[in-house]
């Protein structure tokens, strides 16, 4: 555990205050850590994923004695020291070659982990073509029904969304969508074991189409990774409920008779009072006008007959 630091000047005080819990949290920082033994494939994958995550990332180029599934104290130390809640640990061994471990933290403690093995990889430097600018928000695309039905793939989708989502924004500029991160789920293997997961990154190119809507083309940018699910550590139910809890200040206020669907469209129900149809303004037609005149004549004639009968009596 780190010792409690007392601020000695204004700069340290601001830094410590920035690490405190907030209603609207800061953008999550990811750490890219190399284990005691790595391979060139793992190093290239860490470097390329670090470029996609910048500037909200910290890259450790030196090797560290770290084993995520065996000892979590090192992860908690790095998380508290660097104020990072996301980690990607790369390692290589005979038993688990070309290994990547995605780690998510909550309150400086390990929330969940997913281990992926690299079956095939093509680095970003080996793919010719245009590259996206640093710090751009990606468009995440998940292909395959397994991301909605299988538990392991659901957790992987949730973890990758949290890892690459970046800053929270209220609107999107069409020209700001420069790259797409596509994750495709391969078919399950025998006995229901997870299959391969294909991670591809493409740049978005908007070209002239002769109209206001541009013609969109995609070009592979890299990295290109074929991953296989290995070990996983799922979060506990109590910790997960606490991690996804929304502060009271950010909860949307309930409006009576107003609801939203899954796409965010708003629906409202309006209650009207009883309508008096006799006062409704209708179209003035000749047929309706004659009927009204005849009705008025009948009423006037009945009144005259009544007065005549009263006089006779």
Secondary structure as UniProt FT lines:
FT   HELIX           10..19
FT   STRAND          30..34
FT   HELIX           40..53
FT   TURN            54..55
FT   STRAND          57..63
FT   TURN            68..70
FT   HELIX           73..82
FT   STRAND          86..91
FT   STRAND          99..106
FT   TURN            107..108
FT   STRAND          109..122
FT   HELIX           124..126
FT   TURN            134..135
FT   STRAND          139..143
FT   HELIX           146..149
FT   HELIX           151..164
FT   HELIX           174..176
FT   STRAND          179..185
FT   HELIX           190..192
FT   STRAND          196..207
FT   STRAND          215..220
FT   STRAND          224..233
FT   HELIX           237..243
FT   HELIX           248..250
FT   TURN            256..257
FT   STRAND          258..260
FT   TURN            262..263
FT   STRAND          266..268
FT   HELIX           277..279
FT   HELIX           286..312
//
